[in-house]
């Protein structure tokens, strides 16, 4: 069974950008993610994974980047 990509890369990038832009409006990163996820139609855990991957790709978090994978 393969995992389908319900969300386009553009939607993912926009969602991550929304979290980054509004992070300061919430008491925690999770609160921002929890608020924004339903607005784009995904669960908070999914958006959290996208945010973490974006942080790795930009060098803000340690891990394997998308281009290395």
N, C-alpha and C positions, 0 to 999 in steps of 0.2 A: 504494500500500500504506500503510495507516495503522498507527500504533504503538498497540498495545493497552496498557491500564493494568492490569497483572497485580495490582498492589498497591493497596489502598484508601488513601485519604488518612489514615485512622486508623493503618494499619500503618506508613506512611511516617513519620508524626509520632512514633509510638512508637519506631521504629528510630533516628530522629535524636535523640530524648530519651535513649535508651540510650547512644548515642555520647557525648553531652554529659555525662551523669552518670558515665560510666566512663572518660572521657578521661584522667584523672589516674592511672588504674591501669595505664596502658601507657606505653612509652617515647616514643610518637609518636601523632599523630592517625591516621595510616594503620594503625598496629598495632591501635588500637581498632576502626577500621572493618573491618579484615581479620578480626578476631575475632568481631565482632557480625554481619556480613553473612550468614554461613552459618546463623546461628541463626534468621534470619527468611526465609531461602530466596532471597536475591538475591546477586549478585556484588558484590565490594567497590567496583567502579567505579560501580555504580548507587547504592549507599549514599553514596559520596563526593559524587556529584552532589546527592543530597537534602540532605546536610549543608551543602554550599556554598550551595545555594538558601535553606536556612533561615537561614544566616548573613547573606545579602544581605537577606532579608526582615526580619530583626531589627536591621539596621543595623550588624552587626559586620564586614561585608565590602562593598566597593564593587561596585555592579552594578545591574541593572534588577530591581526587585522584582516579585513575582508580580502584584501589583495594578496596576503600571505596564505590564506586558506585554500 
